[in-house]
């Protein structure tokens, strides 16, 4: 389920290169990394 959301966000990033979306993506990625490690 998380992979679907992740892929969707990544696809959106590729289509619309909006800095705000990128910042949200980075924060989500960082939080996920903190959970994993």
VMD Tcl script that draws the C-alpha trace (Angstrom):
set ca {
  {0.00 0.00 0.00}
  {2.81 2.41 0.92}
  {4.60 1.57 -2.33}
  {1.54 2.68 -4.33}
  {1.44 6.04 -2.55}
  {5.20 6.37 -2.93}
  {5.06 5.63 -6.66}
  {2.14 8.04 -7.09}
  {3.99 10.86 -5.31}
  {7.13 10.15 -7.33}
  {5.13 10.18 -10.58}
  {3.52 13.49 -9.60}
  {6.98 14.89 -8.88}
  {8.18 13.90 -12.34}
  {5.13 15.48 -14.01}
  {4.90 18.68 -12.00}
  {8.20 19.91 -10.70}
  {6.77 21.95 -7.85}
  {9.16 22.82 -5.05}
  {6.43 22.59 -2.39}
  {5.57 19.02 -3.44}
  {9.29 18.20 -3.42}
  {9.60 19.52 0.14}
  {6.66 17.36 1.29}
  {8.17 14.37 -0.52}
  {11.52 14.96 1.16}
  {9.95 15.21 4.63}
  {7.96 11.99 4.06}
  {11.09 10.25 2.79}
  {13.09 11.48 5.80}
  {10.42 10.32 8.28}
  {10.20 6.93 6.57}
  {13.99 6.58 6.70}
  {13.96 7.42 10.42}
  {11.37 4.68 10.97}
  {13.41 2.14 9.00}
  {16.73 2.95 10.64}
}
mol new
graphics top color blue
foreach p $ca { graphics top sphere $p radius 0.5 }
foreach p [lrange $ca 0 end-1] q [lrange $ca 1 end] { graphics top cylinder $p $q radius 0.2 }
display resetview
